[in-house]
Amino acid sequence: MEPIQDRGMLMLLVIGASGNVGREVTRLLAESGEQVRVLTRNPGSAAVPAGVEVVRGDLADSESLESAMKGADGAYSLMRPDPDATRNLAAAAASQGLERIVLLTSLAAEAADTPLGLQHREAEQAVEATGLTWAFLRPTNFASNSLAWAQSIRTEGAVRAPFGTFKSAVIDPRDIAAVAVAELRSPDQANRVHRLTGPQVLGLTDQIAIIGEVLGRDITYVEQSEREAHEELLARGVPAPVAESILAGQRGALTQEQHVYDTVQQATGRPAAPYRDWVTANRAAFAS
Ligand SMILES: NC(=O)c1ccc[n+]([C@@H]2O[C@H](COP(=O)([O-])OP(=O)(O)OC[C@H]3O[C@@H](n4cnc5c(N)ncnc54)[C@H](OP(=O)(O)O)[C@@H]3O)[C@@H](O)[C@H]2O)c1
């Protein structure tokens, strides 16, 4: 996909700009010289690159979405579990005639018989119904999920997590962002679904071993019960139905074959980064 060469600067809206992916989408777009506006519920605490416009808004508030999309060519958004959020997003994008909408969903959307899968697929369907050009980013597990282990690694040299045999082709959020940016700047009018993975299928214990290698210390894996994991997610502020969906997704993945796709390479021209690169870039979070 070639970046747009023969048209002027684009105006692009980022929703979820403080998230793992959105933060990087914002940075890459700002570096590419496009005009960037971010929508946030908390403009006072938004940390964005110079030149990026910040507006107050909420996926729960249709008017704020319409106003943030005025004059925009395209928008990136993550989906929220609330079905109204994506319906609002889709309706606002249609009313403002956006040329392109890039929605972060999940590979879970392909397992629409699970609550998490259904939520993601329904969000995609709301965007499909607009008739606008769309791209869906369906990633596997984010490398940044490992930050949940940072405190226990720092203080005890241990990781407590359920499903020790859980495997996934964990992806660096920076790669998801790079695909989002390629899509936002794409000159064509094709709808696309991107299945996004990292370059290797890794088990939990492989990931923990890589963190240990980067830190130069041994890290112990302690298998947690599902109940303990559920309580910990609630303690981190994850709503109960979402916590249940996450654990059900991981339980289901134990018996599913995990694939590696070369979509990052196809969309950006460079291969997906290995997990080790993400750990190295985020070493300070794990170091005591
Ligand atoms: N983690 C994984 O392994 C994984 C795997 C596959 C797919 N996903 C998808 O990735 C998403 C998370 O992406 P992420 O990690 O980049 O984000 P994140 O770190 O979870 O950040 C949340 C972002 O959402 C924004 N936000 C939350 N509620 C909002 C609302 N009502 N209106 C407007 N903005 C709102 C926040 O913006 P403000 O606070 O600035 O308003 C913040 O920027 C998940 O929801 C899931 O769909 C995740």
The ligand as an SDF file (V2000), in Angstrom:
LIG
                    3D

 48 52  0  0  0  0  0  0  0  0999 V2000
   -4.9730   -6.3400   24.8140 N   0  0  0  0  0  0  0  0  0  0  0  0
   -5.0840   -7.3070   23.9340 C   0  0  0  0  0  0  0  0  0  0  0  0
   -4.4240   -8.3400   24.0040 O   0  0  0  0  0  0  0  0  0  0  0  0
   -6.0310   -7.1410   22.7690 C   0  0  0  0  0  0  0  0  0  0  0  0
   -6.0970   -8.1650   21.8230 C   0  0  0  0  0  0  0  0  0  0  0  0
   -6.9310   -7.9980   20.7170 C   0  0  0  0  0  0  0  0  0  0  0  0
   -7.6920   -6.8300   20.5880 C   0  0  0  0  0  0  0  0  0  0  0  0
   -7.6180   -5.8560   21.5420 N   0  0  0  0  0  0  0  0  0  0  0  0
   -8.4370   -4.6400   21.3600 C   0  0  0  0  0  0  0  0  0  0  0  0
   -7.6760   -3.5110   21.7140 O   0  0  0  0  0  0  0  0  0  0  0  0
   -8.4640   -2.6420   22.5190 C   0  0  0  0  0  0  0  0  0  0  0  0
   -7.5710   -1.8600   23.4510 C   0  0  0  0  0  0  0  0  0  0  0  0
   -6.7070   -1.0300   22.6880 O   0  0  0  0  0  0  0  0  0  0  0  0
   -5.5450   -0.2190   23.3780 P   0  0  0  0  0  0  0  0  0  0  0  0
   -4.7610   -1.1800   24.2180 O   0  0  0  0  0  0  0  0  0  0  0  0
   -4.8680    0.5810   22.3610 O   0  0  0  0  0  0  0  0  0  0  0  0
   -6.3490    0.7760   24.3000 O   0  0  0  0  0  0  0  0  0  0  0  0
   -6.2790    0.9170   25.8690 P   0  0  0  0  0  0  0  0  0  0  0  0
   -4.8500    1.0030   26.2870 O   0  0  0  0  0  0  0  0  0  0  0  0
   -7.2070   -0.0690   26.4480 O   0  0  0  0  0  0  0  0  0  0  0  0
   -6.7770    2.4400   26.0880 O   0  0  0  0  0  0  0  0  0  0  0  0
   -8.0650    2.8170   26.2200 C   0  0  0  0  0  0  0  0  0  0  0  0
   -8.2520    4.0380   25.3160 C   0  0  0  0  0  0  0  0  0  0  0  0
   -9.6390    4.0970   25.0510 O   0  0  0  0  0  0  0  0  0  0  0  0
  -10.0970    5.4060   25.1950 C   0  0  0  0  0  0  0  0  0  0  0  0
  -11.4780    5.3260   25.6340 N   0  0  0  0  0  0  0  0  0  0  0  0
  -12.0100    4.5000   26.5740 C   0  0  0  0  0  0  0  0  0  0  0  0
  -13.3330    4.7120   26.6990 N   0  0  0  0  0  0  0  0  0  0  0  0
  -13.6380    5.7140   25.8210 C   0  0  0  0  0  0  0  0  0  0  0  0
  -14.8290    6.3840   25.4860 C   0  0  0  0  0  0  0  0  0  0  0  0
  -15.9960    6.0930   26.0910 N   0  0  0  0  0  0  0  0  0  0  0  0
  -14.7840    7.3500   24.5350 N   0  0  0  0  0  0  0  0  0  0  0  0
  -13.6110    7.6650   23.9230 C   0  0  0  0  0  0  0  0  0  0  0  0
  -12.4360    7.0590   24.1940 N   0  0  0  0  0  0  0  0  0  0  0  0
  -12.4660    6.0950   25.1360 C   0  0  0  0  0  0  0  0  0  0  0  0
   -9.1890    6.0430   26.2230 C   0  0  0  0  0  0  0  0  0  0  0  0
   -9.1360    7.4230   25.9320 O   0  0  0  0  0  0  0  0  0  0  0  0
   -9.2420    8.6090   27.0170 P   0  0  0  0  0  0  0  0  0  0  0  0
   -9.0200    8.0100   28.3730 O   0  0  0  0  0  0  0  0  0  0  0  0
   -8.1420    9.5510   26.6020 O   0  0  0  0  0  0  0  0  0  0  0  0
  -10.5890    9.1990   26.8270 O   0  0  0  0  0  0  0  0  0  0  0  0
   -7.8410    5.3470   25.9350 C   0  0  0  0  0  0  0  0  0  0  0  0
   -7.1180    6.1090   24.9880 O   0  0  0  0  0  0  0  0  0  0  0  0
   -9.4440   -3.5730   23.2480 C   0  0  0  0  0  0  0  0  0  0  0  0
  -10.6310   -2.8650   23.5620 O   0  0  0  0  0  0  0  0  0  0  0  0
   -9.6690   -4.6940   22.2560 C   0  0  0  0  0  0  0  0  0  0  0  0
  -10.7990   -4.3870   21.4630 O   0  0  0  0  0  0  0  0  0  0  0  0
   -6.8090   -5.9770   22.6240 C   0  0  0  0  0  0  0  0  0  0  0  0
  1  2  1  0
  2  3  2  0
  2  4  1  0
  4  5  1  0
  4 48  2  0
  5  6  2  0
  6  7  1  0
  7  8  2  0
  8  9  1  0
  8 48  1  0
  9 10  1  0
  9 46  1  0
 10 11  1  0
 11 12  1  0
 11 44  1  0
 12 13  1  0
 13 14  1  0
 14 15  2  0
 14 16  1  0
 14 17  1  0
 17 18  1  0
 18 19  2  0
 18 20  1  0
 18 21  1  0
 21 22  1  0
 22 23  1  0
 23 24  1  0
 23 42  1  0
 24 25  1  0
 25 26  1  0
 25 36  1  0
 26 27  1  0
 26 35  1  0
 27 28  2  0
 28 29  1  0
 29 30  1  0
 29 35  2  0
 30 31  1  0
 30 32  2  0
 32 33  1  0
 33 34  2  0
 34 35  1  0
 36 37  1  0
 36 42  1  0
 37 38  1  0
 38 39  2  0
 38 40  1  0
 38 41  1  0
 42 43  1  0
 44 45  1  0
 44 46  1  0
 46 47  1  0
M  CHG  2   8   1  16  -1
M  END
$$$$
